[in-house]
Amino acid sequence: MIGLKLHFVGDVQDVKEGFAEIAAEAGIELSPEGRVVEVVRHDDNRIVVEAAGGSLRIAYRKKIHFFRAIGLLVEALRERDAFRIEEEPQFDMNGPMFDVSQGGAVIRVEAIKAFLRKMALMGLDMIMLYAEDSFDVAEQPYFGYMRGRYSQAEIKEMDDYAYKLGIEMIPCIQTLSHLADVLKWNVFADIRDDHETLLVGHDRTYEFVEQMIAAASAPVRTKRIHIGMDEAWRLGLGDYLVRNGLRSKFDIMNDHLKRVMEIVERLGLEPMMWSDMYFRAGSPKGDYYDHESVISDEVIAGMPKNIQYVYWDYYHYDEAFYTEWVRRHKRFGSTPIFAGGIWNWKGFVLNYGATLDSTNAALNVCKREGVREVIATLWGDDGTECDWFSALLGLQLFAEHGYAAELDEDKLRRRFHYCTGAQMDDFMAIKNIDEPPGIKPGNLETYNPSRYMLWQNVMMGMFDANLRGLEMAGHYAGLQQEMALYATRNGEYGFVFEVLERLCGVLALKADVGIRITDAYLAGERAALAQLAQETLPEIRARVVKLRAYHIERWHIVNKPFGWDIIDLRYGGLLASLDTAIDRISGYVEGRVERLEELEEQRLPFQSQQGLVDCYLYKHMPTPSRISQ
């Protein structure tokens, strides 16, 4: 589409660099000969975009509001000549957190810039890159070694670019646990409590923590920093227990936090932290969301007051729960930051059913309860198999909640198409890949059958008892055609559907092939086994090769090469297991192999559960044996 020629005058000095970056994506051409747009920066917490009598005007307060306003203006001008649009921002901070550590995928600088441009059009004003070890700490060469860590120059480049667009880049690190990829190195042996948790109270621990905090904060403008501190499952139960005896987790947390806060304050930073360890310590079950959890006034009195607590929750769909937990956080003495989730971490498939239902409930409550800062988390977890850009609709969802007291789904659909050129309904259909027969519509249980159907060994059938009787072939054959269609009509984001089309092609044959192999063997149907070995399994193998070829191409465009080695091992294992299956079955059919003992083992339901199930980690999918020690 040819861009509208526009000429912005007035309060534009602060935004000039930014709108030069997004002009093309916004659908405009900056030209002195274009229609004049008067730009006014005011103190009101609202965006005004209007066209009347041939004149155009934008009024805004924050830099990010201007970039959202550009989109509102262009979108409206395509439909009518006169209008007045007003929006009241509901949050003071709203934006994504990308996990660039747990799943091994470190997003390239240019891909982060692509997200930042879309975020600016959407009106999202914050980005975090969750980095356990994915940034350079000069004093520690093993920190992030061979893991794709960002250099200080790369972080500064991203921060500079974000600043042009009115987006704050906040460091997000870990200063207590979630450090398994760091602490595995023997140079850190003396500061381990256990394999992933730092040793509280040890002086060298705090030398190391200061090095991390200084390195993470030095390349960025902001003084804010997320210091982590979540999910320290065995806090105080490793080397700490040997040295100090048994102490309450409340006391250990407060001791550690006090020392870390001394570092943060000395460096002039403004910290936030995940809140779950306080709730877990007060729960008899160690559960973050336990209604029986008790955090005493005495414990609260010992918590620092110059830190913000981040309430993270992706798991509830009722507003009553979010209301109660926000209010429990307020007992700490301040209104929490809320972190919701764009459900991209369960395999190749982003669960938009759970994303929409949890986000709508949570953000409705946030607006009522006065929560002014929200984060949309995108976790990599076990390998980052899901394409980052499939989350664009989730980002748009957070953005539209951020500029309306109540979400307007029709506006969400229009805005998503304007900001990305993509179709909301097509992106919503991504979830259908994990909603085959046997899964309730919406998949609020967040099961991931497509993942274990892909990775399981066809001769061992870890999930075959759960899959038996479900019509998978037709489901995935139909989705393969749909994804191929969507790839042609979602503009620059067609690649999101290209990889999913190939995944569905594999599953159309592979989902139930283990059942077919086992049944044919037990029934003595050698002709059927021959056909499976000579035709079906080679075709599955060819489709896996095709899937991997596109997956590796996309990975290296978007992410640094580090982390693909994990995915390579998975594809390599899958392809080798298919070769083994072909050899074993062929040998049996030809009389060279007497028995296929692996097919004689009774198939049991996974974890004694009937029907389709959830299996979170890859290591449980191909084999019941340990993949590694």
C-alpha positions as CSV (number, residue, x, y, z in Angstrom):
1,M,0.0,0.0,0.0
2,I,1.3,3.5,-0.9
3,G,1.9,5.5,2.2
4,L,-0.1,8.6,3.1
5,K,2.0,11.7,2.7
6,L,2.1,13.5,6.0
7,H,4.0,16.5,7.4
8,F,4.2,16.7,11.2
9,V,4.7,20.1,12.8
10,G,4.7,21.3,16.4
11,D,5.9,19.3,19.3
12,V,7.8,16.7,17.3
13,Q,11.5,17.3,18.3
14,D,11.5,14.4,20.8
15,V,9.9,11.9,18.4
16,K,11.5,12.7,15.1
17,E,14.1,9.9,15.2
18,G,11.4,7.4,16.2
19,F,8.8,8.1,13.5
20,A,11.5,8.0,10.8
21,E,12.0,4.3,12.0
22,I,8.4,3.3,11.8
23,A,7.0,5.5,9.0
24,A,7.0,2.8,6.4
25,E,5.4,0.2,8.7
26,A,2.9,2.8,9.8
27,G,1.9,3.3,6.2
28,I,3.1,6.9,5.9
29,E,5.6,8.9,3.8
30,L,7.2,11.8,5.6
31,S,7.1,14.7,3.2
32,P,7.0,18.6,3.5
33,E,4.4,18.3,0.7
34,G,2.2,16.0,2.7
35,R,-0.9,16.9,4.7
36,V,0.0,18.9,7.7
37,V,-0.5,17.2,11.1
38,E,-0.4,19.5,14.1
39,V,1.3,17.8,17.1
40,V,0.7,19.0,20.6
41,R,2.3,17.6,23.7
42,H,0.1,18.1,26.7
43,D,-0.1,17.0,30.4
44,D,-3.4,15.1,30.1
45,N,-3.2,11.4,30.4
46,R,-5.0,10.9,27.1
47,I,-4.4,10.6,23.4
48,V,-6.4,12.7,21.0
49,V,-6.4,12.2,17.3
50,E,-8.8,14.3,15.2
51,A,-9.5,15.3,11.6
52,A,-11.9,18.3,11.1
53,G,-12.3,20.8,8.2
54,G,-9.3,19.3,6.4
55,S,-6.9,19.8,9.4
56,L,-5.3,17.0,11.3
57,R,-4.2,17.0,14.9
58,I,-2.5,14.7,17.5
59,A,-2.2,15.5,21.2
60,Y,-0.2,13.2,23.4
61,R,1.6,13.1,26.8
62,K,4.2,10.3,26.7
63,K,6.4,9.6,23.7
64,I,4.9,6.2,23.2
65,H,1.5,7.7,23.0
66,F,2.6,9.6,19.9
67,F,3.5,6.5,18.0
68,R,0.3,4.8,18.9
69,A,-1.5,8.0,17.8
70,I,0.1,7.8,14.4
71,G,-1.5,4.4,13.8
72,L,-4.9,5.6,15.0
73,L,-4.6,8.5,12.6
74,V,-3.6,6.5,9.6
75,E,-6.1,3.8,10.3
76,A,-9.0,6.3,10.6
77,L,-7.9,8.3,7.5
78,R,-8.3,5.2,5.4
79,E,-11.9,5.0,6.3
80,R,-13.3,8.6,6.8
81,D,-12.4,12.3,6.5
82,A,-13.7,13.6,9.8
83,F,-13.3,12.0,13.3
84,R,-12.2,12.5,16.8
85,I,-10.6,9.6,18.7
86,E,-9.7,9.8,22.4
87,E,-8.0,7.1,24.4
88,E,-7.1,7.1,28.1
89,P,-4.0,5.0,28.9
90,Q,-4.8,2.5,31.7
91,F,-1.3,1.7,32.6
92,D,2.0,3.6,33.3
93,M,4.0,0.6,32.1
94,N,2.9,-2.1,29.7
95,G,5.1,-4.4,27.6
96,P,6.6,-7.8,27.0
97,M,9.3,-9.8,28.7
98,F,11.1,-12.2,26.4
99,D,12.9,-15.1,28.0
100,V,16.4,-15.3,26.3
101,S,17.9,-17.8,28.7
102,Q,15.8,-20.8,29.8
103,G,15.0,-22.1,26.3
104,G,18.4,-21.4,24.8
105,A,17.1,-18.9,22.2
106,V,18.8,-15.5,22.3
107,I,16.9,-13.2,20.0
108,R,19.1,-11.3,17.5
109,V,19.3,-7.6,17.9
110,E,17.6,-7.0,14.5
111,A,14.7,-9.2,15.5
112,I,14.3,-7.2,18.8
113,K,14.2,-4.0,16.7
114,A,11.4,-5.5,14.6
115,F,9.4,-6.2,17.7
116,L,10.1,-2.7,19.0
117,R,8.7,-1.2,15.9
118,K,5.5,-3.2,16.2
119,M,5.3,-2.4,19.9
120,A,5.6,1.3,19.2
121,L,2.6,1.2,16.8
122,M,0.7,-0.8,19.3
123,G,1.6,1.6,22.1
124,L,3.6,-0.7,24.3
125,D,6.2,1.2,26.3
126,M,8.5,-1.4,28.0
127,I,10.6,-4.4,27.1
128,M,12.5,-6.8,29.3
129,L,14.9,-9.5,28.1
130,Y,14.9,-12.1,30.8
131,A,18.6,-13.1,31.1
132,E,19.8,-15.6,33.6
133,D,23.2,-15.7,31.9
134,S,22.6,-14.2,28.5
135,F,24.7,-11.0,29.0
136,D,28.4,-10.3,29.3
137,V,29.9,-10.0,32.8
138,A,33.5,-9.0,32.2
139,E,34.9,-10.5,35.4
140,Q,33.3,-13.9,34.7
141,P,34.2,-15.5,31.4
142,Y,32.2,-18.7,32.2
143,F,29.0,-16.6,32.8
144,G,27.0,-17.3,29.6
145,Y,29.8,-19.2,28.0
146,M,28.7,-20.6,24.6
147,R,25.1,-19.6,25.4
148,G,24.8,-16.6,23.0
149,R,25.2,-13.9,25.6
150,Y,24.6,-10.3,24.6
151,S,27.6,-8.0,24.6
152,Q,27.4,-4.6,26.3
153,A,27.4,-3.0,22.9
154,E,24.5,-5.1,21.7
155,I,22.4,-4.2,24.8
156,K,23.2,-0.5,24.3
157,E,22.2,-0.7,20.7
158,M,18.8,-2.2,21.6
159,D,18.3,0.4,24.4
160,D,19.1,3.3,22.0
161,Y,16.7,2.0,19.5
162,A,14.0,1.5,22.1
163,Y,14.5,5.0,23.5
164,K,13.8,6.5,20.0
165,L,10.4,4.8,20.1
166,G,9.5,5.8,23.7
167,I,10.1,2.3,25.0
168,E,12.0,1.6,28.3
169,M,14.3,-1.3,28.3
170,I,14.5,-2.8,31.8
171,P,17.1,-5.4,32.8
172,C,15.6,-8.6,34.1
173,I,18.0,-11.0,35.8
174,Q,18.3,-13.5,38.6
175,T,20.1,-12.9,41.9
176,L,19.1,-16.0,43.9
177,S,18.0,-19.0,41.9
178,H,17.3,-20.1,38.3
179,L,21.0,-20.1,37.8
180,A,21.7,-23.7,36.9
181,D,23.4,-22.7,33.6
182,V,25.8,-20.6,35.7
183,L,26.4,-22.7,38.7
184,K,27.2,-25.8,36.7
185,W,30.7,-24.4,36.2
186,N,33.2,-25.3,38.9
187,V,34.5,-21.7,39.1
188,F,31.2,-21.0,41.0
189,A,31.4,-24.0,43.3
190,D,32.0,-22.0,46.5
191,I,28.8,-19.9,46.0
192,R,26.3,-22.8,45.4
193,D,23.6,-23.7,47.8
194,D,22.4,-26.3,45.3
195,H,22.7,-26.8,41.6
196,E,20.7,-23.7,40.8
197,T,20.6,-21.5,43.9
198,L,23.2,-19.1,45.3
199,L,24.6,-19.6,48.8
200,V,23.0,-16.9,50.9
201,G,25.2,-15.1,53.4
202,H,28.5,-15.9,51.7
203,D,30.6,-12.7,51.0
204,R,31.7,-13.9,47.5
205,T,28.1,-14.5,46.6
206,Y,27.5,-10.8,46.9
207,E,30.6,-9.9,45.0
208,F,29.2,-12.0,42.1
209,V,25.7,-10.5,42.5
210,E,27.1,-7.0,42.3
211,Q,29.0,-7.9,39.1
212,M,25.8,-9.2,37.5
213,I,23.7,-6.2,38.5
214,A,26.4,-3.7,37.4
215,A,26.8,-5.5,34.0
216,A,23.0,-5.7,33.4
217,S,22.4,-2.1,34.2
218,A,25.4,-0.3,32.7
219,P,24.3,-0.3,29.0
220,V,20.8,1.0,29.6
221,R,19.3,4.4,30.4
222,T,16.7,3.3,33.0
223,K,17.5,3.0,36.6
224,R,14.9,0.3,37.1
225,I,16.0,-3.4,37.3
226,H,14.2,-6.7,37.9
227,I,16.3,-8.8,40.3
228,G,14.3,-12.0,40.0
229,M,14.3,-14.2,43.2
230,D,11.5,-16.6,42.2
231,E,11.2,-20.4,42.5
232,A,14.2,-21.0,44.8
233,W,12.6,-24.4,45.5
234,R,15.2,-25.7,48.0
235,L,16.4,-22.4,49.5
236,G,18.5,-23.1,52.5
237,L,18.4,-26.9,52.1
238,G,21.7,-27.5,50.4
239,D,25.1,-26.3,51.4
240,Y,23.4,-23.5,53.4
241,L,21.8,-26.1,55.7
242,V,25.2,-27.7,56.3
243,R,26.8,-24.4,57.3
244,N,23.9,-22.8,59.2
245,G,21.4,-25.4,60.2
246,L,17.7,-25.2,59.5
247,R,16.2,-21.7,59.2
248,S,12.9,-20.5,57.9
249,K,12.7,-19.5,54.3
250,F,11.2,-16.1,55.3
251,D,14.4,-15.3,57.3
252,I,16.7,-16.5,54.6
253,M,14.9,-14.5,51.9
254,N,14.9,-11.4,54.0
255,D,18.6,-11.8,54.9
256,H,19.5,-12.2,51.2
257,L,17.3,-9.5,50.0
258,K,18.8,-7.1,52.5
259,R,22.3,-7.7,51.1
260,V,21.1,-7.4,47.5
261,M,19.3,-4.2,48.3
262,E,22.5,-2.7,49.6
263,I,24.1,-3.4,46.2
264,V,21.1,-2.0,44.3
265,E,20.9,1.2,46.4
266,R,24.7,1.7,46.1
267,L,24.4,1.6,42.3
268,G,21.4,4.0,42.4
269,L,18.9,1.5,41.0
270,E,15.2,1.0,41.5
271,P,14.4,-2.7,41.9
272,M,11.5,-5.0,41.5
273,M,11.3,-8.7,42.2
274,W,9.0,-11.7,41.8
275,S,6.8,-12.2,44.9
276,D,6.2,-15.9,44.9
277,M,8.8,-17.0,47.4
278,Y,7.1,-15.1,50.2
279,F,3.8,-16.8,49.4
280,R,5.4,-20.2,49.0
281,A,7.2,-19.8,52.4
282,G,3.9,-19.1,54.0
283,S,2.1,-22.1,52.4
284,P,2.1,-25.6,54.0
285,K,2.3,-26.9,50.4
286,G,4.9,-24.5,49.1
287,D,2.3,-23.3,46.6
288,Y,2.2,-19.7,45.3
289,Y,-1.6,-19.7,44.9
290,D,-2.5,-21.4,48.2
291,H,-5.5,-19.8,49.9
292,E,-4.1,-21.2,53.2
293,S,-0.8,-19.3,52.7
294,V,-0.1,-17.0,55.7
295,I,2.4,-14.1,55.6
296,S,2.5,-12.6,59.0
297,D,2.7,-8.9,59.8
298,E,6.1,-9.6,61.4
299,V,7.4,-11.0,58.1
300,I,6.0,-8.1,56.1
301,A,7.6,-5.6,58.5
302,G,10.9,-7.2,57.7
303,M,10.5,-6.9,53.9
304,P,12.2,-3.9,52.3
305,K,9.8,-1.1,51.3
306,N,11.8,0.4,48.5
307,I,11.2,-2.4,46.1
308,Q,8.3,-3.3,43.9
309,Y,6.8,-6.8,44.1
310,V,5.7,-8.5,40.8
311,Y,2.7,-10.8,41.0
312,W,3.0,-13.3,38.2
313,D,0.0,-15.5,37.3
314,Y,-0.9,-17.1,34.0
315,Y,-3.0,-19.9,35.4
316,H,-6.4,-18.5,36.5
317,Y,-9.4,-17.5,34.5
318,D,-11.7,-16.1,37.1
319,E,-11.5,-12.4,38.2
320,A,-12.2,-13.3,41.9
321,F,-8.9,-15.0,42.2
322,Y,-6.9,-12.2,40.7
323,T,-8.7,-9.7,42.9
324,E,-7.8,-11.6,46.1
325,W,-4.2,-12.0,45.1
326,V,-3.7,-8.4,44.1
327,R,-5.1,-7.4,47.5
328,R,-2.8,-9.8,49.3
329,H,0.1,-8.2,47.6
330,K,-1.1,-4.8,48.7
331,R,-0.5,-5.9,52.3
332,F,3.2,-5.6,51.5
333,G,2.7,-1.8,51.5
334,S,2.4,-1.0,47.8
335,T,0.4,-1.9,44.7
336,P,2.1,-4.7,42.8
337,I,3.3,-4.9,39.3
338,F,1.3,-7.7,37.5
339,A,2.9,-10.2,35.1
340,G,0.6,-12.2,32.9
341,G,1.5,-14.7,30.2
342,I,1.3,-15.1,26.4
343,W,1.3,-18.9,26.4
344,N,4.1,-19.7,24.0
345,W,6.1,-22.2,26.2
346,K,4.5,-25.6,25.8
347,G,6.0,-26.6,22.4
348,F,5.5,-25.3,18.8
349,V,2.0,-24.1,19.5
350,L,0.9,-20.9,21.2
351,N,-2.2,-21.5,23.3
352,Y,-4.4,-18.4,22.5
353,G,-7.4,-19.9,24.4
354,A,-5.5,-19.7,27.7
355,T,-3.8,-16.5,26.7
356,L,-7.1,-14.6,26.1
357,D,-9.0,-15.9,29.0
358,S,-6.3,-15.4,31.6
359,T,-5.3,-12.0,30.3
360,N,-8.8,-10.7,30.0
361,A,-9.6,-11.7,33.6
362,A,-6.3,-10.5,35.0
363,L,-6.2,-7.1,33.3
364,N,-9.8,-6.3,34.0
365,V,-8.9,-6.8,37.7
366,C,-5.7,-4.8,37.4
367,K,-7.6,-1.8,36.0
368,R,-10.2,-2.0,38.8
369,E,-7.6,-2.5,41.6
370,G,-5.3,0.4,40.5
371,V,-2.5,-1.8,39.2
372,R,-0.6,0.6,37.0
373,E,2.2,-1.5,35.6
374,V,1.8,-4.8,33.7
375,I,4.2,-7.3,32.0
376,A,3.4,-9.8,29.2
377,T,5.7,-12.7,29.7
378,L,6.9,-15.0,26.9
379,W,8.9,-17.9,28.3
380,G,11.3,-20.1,26.4
381,D,11.4,-22.9,29.0
382,D,12.3,-26.2,27.4
383,G,13.9,-25.3,24.1
384,T,11.9,-22.4,22.7
385,E,10.2,-24.4,20.0
386,C,7.5,-21.8,19.4
387,D,8.2,-19.0,16.9
388,W,8.4,-15.7,18.8
389,F,6.4,-13.9,16.2
390,S,3.4,-16.1,16.7
391,A,2.9,-14.0,20.0
392,L,2.1,-10.8,18.1
393,L,-1.6,-11.1,18.7
394,G,-0.9,-11.5,22.5
395,L,1.1,-8.3,22.4
396,Q,-1.8,-6.6,20.7
397,L,-4.1,-7.9,23.4
398,F,-2.1,-6.3,26.1
399,A,-1.9,-3.1,24.1
400,E,-5.6,-2.8,23.6
401,H,-6.3,-3.5,27.2
402,G,-3.8,-0.7,28.0
403,Y,-5.9,1.9,26.2
404,A,-9.5,1.0,27.1
405,A,-11.3,0.5,30.4
406,E,-13.0,-2.5,28.7
407,L,-11.6,-4.5,25.8
408,D,-13.3,-4.1,22.4
409,E,-12.6,-7.3,20.5
410,D,-13.6,-5.8,17.2
411,K,-11.1,-3.0,17.8
412,L,-8.5,-5.6,18.7
413,R,-9.1,-7.3,15.4
414,R,-8.8,-4.1,13.4
415,R,-5.8,-2.8,15.3
416,F,-3.9,-6.1,14.9
417,H,-4.5,-6.1,11.2
418,Y,-3.3,-2.5,11.0
419,C,-0.2,-2.9,13.1
420,T,0.9,-6.2,11.6
421,G,-0.9,-6.8,8.3
422,A,-2.0,-10.2,9.8
423,Q,-5.4,-11.7,10.5
424,M,-6.5,-12.2,14.1
425,D,-8.7,-15.2,13.3
426,D,-5.7,-16.9,11.6
427,F,-3.5,-16.3,14.6
428,M,-6.2,-17.6,16.9
429,A,-6.4,-20.8,14.8
430,I,-2.8,-21.6,15.9
431,K,-4.3,-23.0,19.1
432,N,-6.2,-25.6,17.2
433,I,-3.1,-27.6,16.6
434,D,-3.2,-28.4,20.3
435,E,-6.9,-28.9,20.3
436,P,-7.4,-32.3,18.5
437,P,-10.2,-34.7,19.3
438,G,-10.0,-35.2,23.1
439,I,-9.2,-31.6,24.0
440,K,-11.9,-29.2,25.2
441,P,-12.3,-26.1,23.1
442,G,-10.0,-23.4,24.3
443,N,-7.6,-25.9,26.0
444,L,-7.6,-24.1,29.3
445,E,-5.9,-27.1,30.8
446,T,-3.0,-26.0,28.5
447,Y,-2.2,-29.6,27.3
448,N,0.4,-29.9,24.5
449,P,-0.4,-33.1,22.6
450,S,1.2,-31.9,19.3
451,R,4.5,-31.8,21.1
452,Y,4.6,-35.3,22.4
453,M,3.0,-36.7,19.3
454,L,6.0,-35.2,17.4
455,W,8.8,-36.3,19.7
456,Q,7.6,-39.7,20.9
457,N,9.4,-42.8,19.6
458,V,7.1,-44.7,17.2
459,M,8.3,-48.1,18.5
460,M,7.8,-47.3,22.2
461,G,4.6,-45.3,22.2
462,M,4.7,-43.5,25.5
463,F,1.4,-41.8,24.7
464,D,-0.2,-44.4,22.5
465,A,-2.6,-45.6,25.2
466,N,-3.8,-42.0,25.6
467,L,-4.2,-41.5,21.8
468,R,-6.0,-44.7,21.0
469,G,-9.5,-44.2,19.5
470,L,-9.0,-40.5,18.7
471,E,-9.2,-39.5,15.0
472,M,-5.9,-37.5,14.6
473,A,-5.1,-38.1,11.0
474,G,-8.0,-36.2,9.6
475,H,-7.7,-33.4,12.2
476,Y,-4.1,-32.7,11.2
477,A,-4.5,-33.2,7.5
478,G,-7.2,-30.5,7.6
479,L,-5.1,-28.2,9.7
480,Q,-2.2,-28.7,7.3
481,Q,-4.3,-27.2,4.5
482,E,-5.5,-24.4,6.7
483,M,-2.0,-23.4,7.8
484,A,-0.9,-23.4,4.1
485,L,-3.7,-21.0,3.3
486,Y,-2.9,-18.7,6.3
487,A,0.7,-18.6,5.2
488,T,-0.4,-16.9,2.0
489,R,-2.6,-14.2,3.6
490,N,-0.7,-12.9,6.6
491,G,1.9,-10.7,4.8
492,E,5.4,-10.7,6.3
493,Y,4.3,-13.1,9.0
494,G,3.3,-16.0,6.7
495,F,6.4,-17.8,8.1
496,V,4.6,-18.4,11.4
497,F,2.2,-20.7,9.5
498,E,4.8,-22.2,7.2
499,V,6.4,-24.1,10.1
500,L,3.1,-25.1,11.6
501,E,1.9,-26.4,8.2
502,R,4.9,-28.7,8.1
503,L,4.3,-29.7,11.7
504,C,0.7,-30.7,10.9
505,G,2.0,-32.6,7.8
506,V,4.1,-34.7,10.1
507,L,1.4,-35.3,12.7
508,A,-1.2,-36.2,10.0
509,L,0.8,-39.5,9.6
510,K,2.8,-39.8,12.8
511,A,0.2,-39.1,15.5
512,D,-1.3,-42.6,15.4
513,V,1.4,-44.6,13.5
514,G,2.7,-46.2,16.7
515,I,-0.7,-47.6,17.3
516,R,-1.0,-48.9,13.8
517,I,2.5,-50.5,14.0
518,T,1.7,-52.2,17.3
519,D,-1.7,-53.5,16.2
520,A,-0.3,-54.9,13.0
521,Y,2.5,-56.7,14.8
522,L,0.3,-58.2,17.5
523,A,-2.2,-59.3,14.8
524,G,0.5,-60.9,12.7
525,E,-0.2,-58.7,9.7
526,R,3.1,-58.7,8.0
527,A,1.8,-57.1,4.8
528,A,0.6,-54.1,6.8
529,L,3.9,-53.9,8.6
530,A,5.8,-54.0,5.3
531,Q,3.7,-51.1,4.0
532,L,4.4,-49.1,7.2
533,A,8.1,-49.8,6.9
534,Q,8.4,-49.2,3.2
535,E,6.0,-46.3,2.7
536,T,4.5,-44.7,5.8
537,L,7.6,-44.4,7.9
538,P,9.9,-43.1,5.1
539,E,7.2,-40.5,4.2
540,I,7.1,-39.4,7.9
541,R,10.8,-39.2,7.9
542,A,10.8,-37.0,4.7
543,R,8.2,-34.7,6.3
544,V,10.3,-34.4,9.5
545,V,13.3,-33.4,7.3
546,K,11.2,-30.8,5.6
547,L,10.0,-29.5,9.0
548,R,13.5,-29.3,10.4
549,A,14.8,-27.5,7.2
550,Y,12.3,-24.6,7.6
551,H,12.6,-24.6,11.4
552,I,16.4,-24.2,11.3
553,E,16.1,-21.5,8.7
554,R,13.7,-19.4,10.8
555,W,15.7,-20.0,14.0
556,H,18.9,-18.6,12.5
557,I,17.1,-15.5,11.1
558,V,15.5,-14.7,14.5
559,N,17.9,-16.1,17.1
560,K,21.6,-16.5,17.5
561,P,22.8,-20.0,16.6
562,F,23.3,-21.0,20.2
563,G,20.4,-23.1,21.5
564,W,19.7,-24.7,18.1
565,D,22.1,-27.4,19.2
566,I,19.4,-28.5,21.6
567,I,16.8,-28.7,18.9
568,D,19.2,-30.5,16.6
569,L,19.6,-33.3,19.2
570,R,15.8,-33.6,19.2
571,Y,15.4,-33.8,15.4
572,G,18.5,-36.1,15.2
573,G,17.0,-38.4,17.8
574,L,13.6,-38.4,16.0
575,L,15.1,-39.2,12.6
576,A,17.4,-41.9,14.0
577,S,14.5,-43.5,15.8
578,L,12.5,-43.6,12.6
579,D,15.5,-45.2,10.8
580,T,15.6,-47.7,13.6
581,A,11.9,-48.4,13.3
582,I,12.2,-49.0,9.6
583,D,15.2,-51.3,10.1
584,R,13.6,-53.3,12.9
585,I,10.2,-53.7,11.2
586,S,11.8,-54.6,7.8
587,G,14.1,-57.1,9.5
588,Y,11.0,-58.7,11.2
589,V,9.0,-58.8,7.9
590,E,12.0,-60.4,6.1
591,G,12.6,-62.9,8.8
592,R,16.0,-61.5,9.9
593,V,14.6,-60.4,13.3
594,E,12.7,-63.0,15.3
595,R,10.6,-60.6,17.6
596,L,9.9,-57.0,18.1
597,E,10.0,-57.0,21.9
598,E,9.3,-53.3,22.2
599,L,6.0,-53.8,20.5
600,E,5.0,-56.6,22.9
601,E,5.2,-54.4,26.0
602,Q,1.7,-53.4,27.1
603,R,1.0,-49.7,26.4
604,L,0.0,-48.0,29.6
605,P,-1.6,-44.5,30.0
606,F,0.9,-41.8,30.6
607,Q,1.2,-41.2,34.4
608,S,-1.9,-43.4,34.8
609,Q,-4.1,-40.7,33.2
610,Q,-6.8,-41.5,30.7
611,G,-7.3,-39.5,27.5
612,L,-5.0,-36.7,26.3
613,V,-2.7,-35.4,28.9
614,D,-0.1,-32.7,29.6
615,C,3.6,-33.5,29.4
616,Y,5.7,-30.4,30.1
617,L,9.3,-31.5,29.4
618,Y,10.8,-33.1,26.3
619,K,12.9,-35.5,28.4
620,H,9.7,-37.4,29.2
621,M,8.5,-37.8,25.6
622,P,10.7,-40.1,23.6
623,T,11.6,-42.7,26.2
624,P,10.9,-43.8,29.7
625,S,14.6,-44.1,30.3
626,R,16.8,-41.2,31.4
627,I,18.1,-39.3,28.4
628,S,21.0,-38.1,30.5
629,Q,22.2,-38.4,34.1
